[in-house]
Amino acid sequence: MSADSTRKVALVTGGSQGIGRAIGLRLAQDGWVVAVVAMDTPELAATTAEIDALSQARGYAADLSATEGIPALVGKVAADFGRLDLVVNCAGATRRGGLADLADEDWQHGFSVKFFGTVAVTRAAWPHLVASGGSVVTIAGALGHTPSADSLIGGAICSALINFCKALAETGRRDGVRVNSINPGWIDTGRLDSMLEQKAVRDGHGDPERAGREFVDELKILRFGQPCDVAELVAYLSDGRGSFIHGASIDIDGGLTKGV
C-alpha cells in the first residue's frame, strides 16, 4: 500500500470495534486515511479491511497500557503516511462496580489505558499535529460530570480526561491545534446488550428489549445512542465545519446530563 501524503491522516485508538470502529468508517467516508490502533485481535484486521475499502487504512496492533512504546507507534504512523492531522482517543473500557467491588488492579488498568494511554498518544502526536494544524478529539464520557456509584472507575477517568482536554486547549491555541472532548451517554454496543440481558433476568421477565425500553424511561433520555451518532460528531469536529469549536466538552447523551 503506497501512502499519499496529500490526504489527511487520522489516528484512531480503540479503532477496531464499537465507537472507535464507527469513527474510522465515518472518517473514511469523508476521504480520511485512517490508522486503526487497537489490541492485536481478529477485529483489528477485519475493521481495517472495512475502512480500507472506503478510503485507505492500516492497522497497528498496540497495548496502550505499555506507554513506553507509544512514541514509536505514533512515529511509525506519521512516517508511513507522511503526516498526521487528527488524533481520536477512543481506547479503554473500564470495569463497572462500586467501591467494594473494585480492586487496585481494576483502577490501575483502567487509568493505564484510557487516561495515561490518551496522554501518551496525544503527547507523541503533538509535534505532528502542530506541523499540520491538526486536532485532537478525545472520547471521555457523560460519567465525567454525571457520577454513578456503580461506575466509579469510568467516572473518575472521564472527569480526568475532560479536565486534561480543557487544560490542553490552552496549549493548543498557542500551537494551532484544536482540542475537544466528547461525552457519550448510553451507547448501543455489546456491553450495553450484556447489561440489558442481566437487567431482564433481575426484573424477572427475561426480555432484553423490554428491559431496554424501561431503562430508557428510567434514565429519561430520548433513546440509546448508536456508535454512528458519536462518529458523526467526530467527523464534524474534524473538518472545516468545526473549525471554531475549541476547548469544548460536548455531551452526546440523549438528554442524560441535566446540569447547566
C-alpha positions as CSV (number, residue, x, y, z in Angstrom):
1,M,0.0,0.0,0.0
2,S,1.6,3.3,-1.0
3,A,1.0,6.4,1.0
4,D,-0.5,9.6,-0.5
5,S,1.0,12.4,1.6
6,T,-1.6,14.9,0.3
7,R,-4.5,13.2,2.1
8,K,-5.3,14.0,5.7
9,V,-4.5,11.2,8.2
10,A,-6.3,10.3,11.3
11,L,-5.1,8.0,14.1
12,V,-7.9,6.4,15.9
13,T,-7.2,4.4,19.1
14,G,-9.6,1.7,20.2
15,G,-10.5,1.7,16.5
16,S,-11.3,-2.0,16.0
17,Q,-14.8,-2.1,17.4
18,G,-17.7,-0.1,18.9
19,I,-17.5,3.7,18.8
20,G,-13.9,3.6,17.5
21,R,-14.8,1.4,14.5
22,A,-17.7,3.7,13.7
23,I,-15.5,6.7,13.8
24,G,-12.9,5.2,11.5
25,L,-15.6,4.2,9.0
26,R,-17.2,7.7,9.1
27,L,-13.9,9.5,8.6
28,A,-13.1,7.2,5.6
29,Q,-16.4,8.3,4.0
30,D,-15.0,11.9,4.1
31,G,-11.8,10.7,2.5
32,W,-9.6,10.5,5.5
33,V,-6.7,8.0,5.6
34,V,-7.2,6.1,8.9
35,A,-4.6,4.5,11.1
36,V,-6.5,2.0,13.2
37,V,-4.8,1.4,16.6
38,A,-6.1,-1.5,18.8
39,M,-5.2,-4.7,20.5
40,D,-4.0,-7.5,18.3
41,T,-7.3,-9.3,17.7
42,P,-9.2,-10.5,14.6
43,E,-11.4,-7.4,14.9
44,L,-8.4,-5.2,14.1
45,A,-7.8,-6.9,10.8
46,A,-11.5,-7.0,9.9
47,T,-12.1,-3.4,10.7
48,T,-9.0,-2.2,8.9
49,A,-10.1,-4.0,5.8
50,E,-13.6,-2.4,6.0
51,I,-12.2,1.1,6.3
52,D,-9.6,0.4,3.6
53,A,-12.4,-0.5,1.2
54,L,-13.8,3.0,1.7
55,S,-10.6,5.0,1.7
56,Q,-7.2,3.9,2.9
57,A,-6.4,2.3,6.2
58,R,-3.6,0.5,8.0
59,G,-3.9,-1.4,11.3
60,Y,-1.4,-1.0,14.2
61,A,-1.6,-3.6,17.0
62,A,-0.7,-2.0,20.3
63,D,-1.3,-2.3,24.0
64,L,-1.7,1.4,25.1
65,S,-1.1,0.5,28.8
66,A,2.5,0.0,27.8
67,T,3.0,3.7,27.3
68,E,6.8,3.4,26.7
69,G,6.0,2.0,23.3
70,I,3.6,4.8,22.2
71,P,6.2,7.3,20.8
72,A,7.5,4.7,18.4
73,L,3.9,3.7,17.4
74,V,2.9,7.3,16.7
75,G,6.2,7.9,14.9
76,K,5.6,4.9,12.6
77,V,2.1,6.1,11.7
78,A,3.5,9.5,10.8
79,A,6.3,8.0,8.8
80,D,4.1,5.6,7.0
81,F,1.7,8.3,5.8
82,G,4.0,11.3,5.7
83,R,1.8,13.4,8.1
84,L,-0.7,13.3,10.9
85,D,-3.7,15.6,11.1
86,L,-6.1,14.1,13.7
87,V,-5.9,12.0,16.8
88,V,-9.1,10.4,18.1
89,N,-8.5,8.9,21.6
90,C,-11.2,6.2,22.0
91,A,-9.3,3.3,23.7
92,G,-10.1,1.9,27.0
93,A,-13.0,0.1,28.6
94,T,-13.3,0.1,32.4
95,R,-14.8,-2.3,34.8
96,R,-18.1,-1.3,36.3
97,G,-18.7,-1.6,40.0
98,G,-18.9,0.1,43.4
99,L,-16.2,0.8,45.9
100,A,-16.2,-2.7,47.4
101,D,-16.3,-4.4,44.0
102,L,-13.1,-2.9,42.6
103,A,-9.6,-3.9,43.4
104,D,-6.5,-1.7,43.0
105,E,-5.7,-3.6,39.8
106,D,-9.0,-2.6,38.3
107,W,-8.3,1.0,38.9
108,Q,-4.7,0.8,37.7
109,H,-5.7,-1.0,34.5
110,G,-8.5,1.5,33.8
111,F,-6.3,4.5,34.2
112,S,-3.3,2.9,32.4
113,V,-5.2,2.6,29.1
114,K,-7.9,5.2,29.0
115,F,-6.2,8.1,30.8
116,F,-2.4,7.6,30.6
117,G,-2.6,6.0,27.2
118,T,-4.5,9.0,26.0
119,V,-2.0,11.4,27.5
120,A,0.9,9.5,25.9
121,V,-0.6,9.2,22.4
122,T,-1.5,12.9,22.4
123,R,2.0,13.9,23.6
124,A,3.7,11.8,21.0
125,A,1.4,13.1,18.2
126,W,1.6,16.8,19.2
127,P,4.6,17.9,17.1
128,H,3.0,16.3,14.0
129,L,-0.3,18.0,14.8
130,V,1.4,21.3,15.2
131,A,3.0,20.8,11.8
132,S,-0.3,20.1,10.1
133,G,-2.5,22.4,12.1
134,G,-4.5,19.4,13.2
135,S,-6.8,18.5,16.1
136,V,-7.4,16.1,19.0
137,V,-10.8,14.6,19.8
138,T,-11.0,12.6,23.0
139,I,-13.9,10.3,23.8
140,A,-14.4,10.8,27.5
141,G,-18.0,10.1,28.8
142,A,-21.1,11.5,30.4
143,L,-19.9,9.9,33.7
144,G,-17.3,12.6,33.9
145,H,-19.9,15.0,35.2
146,T,-22.9,12.7,36.0
147,P,-21.3,10.3,38.6
148,S,-22.6,6.9,39.3
149,A,-21.8,4.8,42.3
150,D,-21.8,1.7,40.0
151,S,-19.2,3.2,37.6
152,L,-16.6,4.7,39.9
153,I,-13.6,4.0,37.7
154,G,-15.2,5.2,34.5
155,G,-16.5,8.3,36.1
156,A,-13.1,9.2,37.6
157,I,-11.3,8.7,34.3
158,C,-13.8,10.6,32.2
159,S,-13.6,13.5,34.6
160,A,-9.9,13.5,34.4
161,L,-10.0,13.4,30.6
162,I,-12.4,16.3,30.4
163,N,-10.1,18.4,32.6
164,F,-7.0,17.3,30.7
165,C,-8.5,18.4,27.4
166,K,-9.8,21.7,28.7
167,A,-6.3,22.5,30.0
168,L,-4.5,21.2,26.9
169,A,-6.7,23.5,24.8
170,E,-4.7,26.5,26.1
171,T,-1.6,25.0,24.7
172,G,-3.4,24.1,21.5
173,R,-4.5,27.7,21.0
174,R,-0.8,28.8,21.1
175,D,0.3,25.9,18.9
176,G,-2.5,25.9,16.4
177,V,-4.0,22.5,17.4
178,R,-7.7,22.3,18.2
179,V,-8.6,20.1,21.3
180,N,-12.1,18.9,22.2
181,S,-13.7,16.1,24.2
182,I,-16.9,14.3,23.6
183,N,-19.0,12.8,26.4
184,P,-21.2,9.9,25.1
185,G,-24.0,8.6,27.3
186,W,-25.5,5.1,26.9
187,I,-24.4,3.8,23.5
188,D,-25.8,0.6,22.0
189,T,-22.7,-1.6,21.9
190,G,-22.1,-5.2,23.1
191,R,-21.5,-4.0,26.7
192,L,-25.0,-2.5,26.8
193,D,-26.5,-5.7,25.3
194,S,-25.0,-7.7,28.1
195,M,-26.2,-5.3,30.8
196,L,-29.8,-5.3,29.5
197,E,-29.8,-9.1,29.4
198,Q,-28.8,-9.1,33.1
199,K,-31.4,-6.5,33.9
200,A,-34.1,-8.5,32.2
201,V,-33.2,-11.5,34.4
202,R,-33.1,-9.4,37.5
203,D,-36.5,-7.9,36.7
204,G,-38.0,-11.4,36.3
205,H,-39.3,-11.2,32.7
206,G,-36.2,-12.2,30.7
207,D,-36.9,-9.8,27.8
208,P,-33.9,-7.6,27.0
209,E,-35.9,-5.4,24.6
210,R,-38.4,-4.6,27.3
211,A,-35.6,-4.0,29.8
212,G,-34.1,-1.5,27.3
213,R,-37.4,0.4,26.9
214,E,-37.9,0.5,30.7
215,F,-34.3,1.6,31.2
216,V,-34.7,4.5,28.7
217,D,-37.7,5.7,30.6
218,E,-35.8,5.4,33.9
219,L,-32.9,7.4,32.5
220,K,-35.3,10.0,31.0
221,I,-33.4,10.0,27.7
222,L,-34.6,10.0,24.1
223,R,-33.1,6.6,23.2
224,F,-29.9,4.7,23.4
225,G,-27.3,6.2,21.2
226,Q,-25.6,4.4,18.3
227,P,-21.9,4.4,17.6
228,C,-22.6,6.3,14.4
229,D,-24.1,9.2,16.4
230,V,-20.7,9.8,18.1
231,A,-18.9,9.2,14.8
232,E,-20.9,12.0,13.1
233,L,-19.9,14.4,15.8
234,V,-16.3,13.5,15.4
235,A,-16.5,14.0,11.7
236,Y,-18.0,17.4,12.2
237,L,-15.3,18.5,14.7
238,S,-12.5,17.2,12.5
239,D,-13.0,19.3,9.4
240,G,-13.8,22.9,8.4
241,R,-17.3,22.8,9.8
242,G,-16.0,22.5,13.3
243,S,-13.1,25.0,13.0
244,F,-14.4,27.4,15.6
245,I,-15.0,24.7,18.2
246,H,-12.1,24.5,20.6
247,G,-11.7,23.6,24.2
248,A,-15.2,22.2,24.3
249,S,-16.6,19.3,26.2
250,I,-19.6,18.2,24.3
251,D,-22.3,15.9,25.7
252,I,-24.0,13.5,23.3
253,D,-26.3,11.6,25.6
254,G,-29.9,11.9,24.6
255,G,-30.6,14.3,27.5
256,L,-29.0,12.2,30.3
257,T,-27.0,15.2,31.6
258,K,-29.3,17.5,33.5
259,G,-26.8,20.1,34.7
260,V,-26.3,23.5,33.3
